[in-house]
């Protein structure tokens, strides 16, 4: 099998130096500028293959078209007065973002092999800024793909809200969820340092994360041991937040958002701490 090569990137030759160690607001502005620069560098990759968004949306679309319509007719999963397609749509939206983010650590390994990561790490920018920029980029990618699933859901008759504030909250939930799973992938990349190992681990944990959440069925239907896993699975909180915001089927979507914020912060800290292992 031929070796996969990293795509060429237009990496800025020089980042603005942090002169005289700006403090307070000035430091925050400088750090935000660097995070935005890192995010833009990552988003440039979409220009090389825009069809990636559509090809990666195929599998989530099949879940809606095949699994969703079939189980809606079977009525085998009790969801109360909520139609099963309405129940499933937020879960598939979260799954779509998960599938993008969980192998994102491969990008770090490609950057290392291309010599880009070494150049980025020698800048005075904190590693957390680099990781945060990559998280923002993968969040934008996830939202772009999720829009395809949202349009498909509307065509299938799913009753999604059109409230702009709730839609904005749903976008934030997707970005936070994708950020956590991207950080999980980048943390694993820092531990295993090899592309094939990361792909194997990523593929091994993707479906357990999905099935051990409330994406396909209510938590009340799970056995006791699976409920425990579901309650510590960030994907469950992302799905619950999306259900509350998009279809009004959750009691505390903003509490779920708080959990996602904490998970994303913890993920950024862990990924930043393990980033240096890739270049040793």
N, C-alpha and C positions, 0 to 999 in steps of 0.2 A: 504494500500500500504506500502510495506516495506521501511524503512528509508535508504537512500543512504549514504554509508560511504565513507570517503576519502581514497584514495589509499595510502599505505605506501610509504614514500619517504626516500631515503638515504640522509638525510640532514646533511651537515657537522656539526660536533659537535662544532666546534669553527672556527670563521672567523679570519683571521690575524688581529691583532689590529693595529690601526693607531698610532704608537708610535711617540712621539715627533712632532705630527701634521705636517707631511710633506707638503711642499709647492711647488707650481709651478708644474713642470713636475712630480716630485715624487708623489705628491698628485693625479695628473691625472692618473698615472699608477696604484696607489693603488685603486682608484675608479673604473677604468676600470676592474681591476682584480675582484673586488667584483660584479660588474654588470655581468661579465662573469660567476662567480660562481652561482649567482642566476639564470641565464639563463640555465646553465647546470642542475641545480636541477629540473627546470621545464621540460626540455627536457627528463629527465629520465622517465617521466610518459609514454612516447611513448613506452618504452620497455615493459610495462605491457600489452599493447593492440595495436599492430601495425595495426590491422585491422580497427582501428578508422579512419585512413586516407582514406581508401577505402569506408567505409560506409558513411562518411560525404560527399564524392564526388558523391554519387548517385544522390542527388537532382540537383546539378548543371549540371550533365551529362544529366539528363532528360530534363532540359531546352534546352540544345543544340539539343538533339535528337528529341524531340517532338515539343516544341515551335519553335525552330529555323527552322527545316525543313518544318513545316506546314506554317509558315508565309513567308518563302522564296518562296513557291509555290503560296501563295495568292497574293503576291506583294501589300499588304494592307498598309505597312509602307514604305513611300518613303525615300530612303537613297541615292538618286542620282545614280551615277555610281558605288557605292560600293555595292557588294552583301550583302544581309541581314545577312547571316551567318558570314561574315567578320565583319559586324557592331556589331553583337550580341556577338561574342566570347570574346572581352575584358570586356564587361559588365558581362558576366557569370563568368569570371575569378575574377573580383572584388567581385561579389556576393559570390563566393566560400570562399574568405577570410573573408568577412563580417559575414557569417554564423558561422565560427569558432570563431571569435573574440567577437561577440556581447554577448555571454553568458560566457565569460571567467571570469567574476567576481565571478562566482560560485566557481572557484578554490580558491579564497581568503577566501570565507566562509568555504570551506572544510579545508583549512589550519588553520583557526581560531578554528574550532571545534576540530581539531586534536592537537591543542596546538602548532603548528609549527609557526604560525604568531607571537605569543607572543615572542618566542625565537628569531625570526628574528628582531623584532622591538627593542629589548633591546641591540642589537649590535650597535656600534658607526657609522655604515653605514647610510648615509642619506636615507630617505624613497624614494626619487626620484631614487636612485640606484636600490632599490628593484623593483619599478614599471618599470624602464627601462629594467631591466633583464627579467621581465615577458613579457614585450612588445616584446623584441627580440625573446623570445621563441615562442610566439604566431605567430610572423612573420615567423619564420622558419617552424613552422607547416603549416602555410598558403601556403608558397612556395612549400612545399612537396606535398600538396594536389593539388595546382594549376597545377603542372606538369602533373597530370593525365588529367586535362581539356585541357591543351595545346596539349598533345598527341592525345586526342580525336578530337580536332579541326583540327589538321593536317590530321588525317584520314578522316575527313569529307570534306576536300578540302579547308579549310580556308587558306588564303594566309598570313601567318605570316612571319615576317622577321627572318633571320638567322644571322643578324649582332650581334656579341658578345657584343658590347657596348650598343646597344639598348636593348638586352635581359637582360643585367645587370641592366640597368635603369628600365626595367619593374619589375625585382625582387625587386629593391629598392622601387618602387611605391607600390607594394603589401605589403611589410614590413611596410612602413609608414602608409598605409591605415589601415592595420590590427592593428597596434599599436594604432592609434587613437580610433578605435572602441573597442579595448580591454580596453583602458583607460576609455572610456565612460561607459563600463560595470562595471569596477572596481569602478568608481565614484558612479554609481547607487548602487553598493553593499555597499559602505560606507554610503549611505543615508538610504537604506531600511534595511540593516543588516540581512535580512532573505532570505533563498535560494528560497522558493516558490514565494516570492514577486519579486525577481530578475528575475526568470524564466518567470513570467507573463509579467513583463515590457519588458524584452528582446524580447519575442515572439510578443508582441504588436507593437514594434517599428521596427522590422526587415523588414517586407514587406513594410511599408510606406517609410522607407529609400530607399529601392530598387526601388519602383515604382516612388518615387519623385526624381529620378535621370535620367540621360541620358543613362542608361544601356540597355533599351529595345527600346527606340524611341528617335529621335532627340528632343532637347529642343524646337525647333521652332514649333513643333506640339502641345505643351502643352498650356493649357489656361494660362492667365496672372498670376493668383495667384500661379499656380504650378511652373511657371518659376522662381518666386521669391524664392520659397522653394528650387528649384533645384540649384539655384546659391549660396545658403548658405549650401548646402549638401556636405560634404567632399567626399561622394561616387562619385558624379558627376566629381570631379576633378581627382579622382583616375581612373575612367573609361576613361576620356578624355586623361590623361597621357598615359594609356595603349594603347589607340587607336593610339595616335601619335607615340608611340615607336614601337608597334608591327605591325601595318598595315599602318602607315603614313597617318592617316585620321584626324589629329588634327594639328593646326597651331603652338601652343605654349606648347608642352608637358613639357618643363622644367619650365615654369611659373606655370603649374599645380603642378609640383613637389615641387616648393617653397611653394605653399599653403598647400600641404600635410605635409611638414616639420614643418610649423608654427602650423598646427592643431595637429600634434603629440606632439610638445613641450607643447602646451596649455593643451592637454589631460594629459600629465605626471604631470604637475603642479597641475591640479585639482585632479587627482587621489591620488597624494601624500598628498595633504592637507586633503583629506577625509579618508585616510587610518586609522588614529587613531580611528575613530568612531567605527570601527569593533571590537575593543578590550575593549571598555569602559563597 
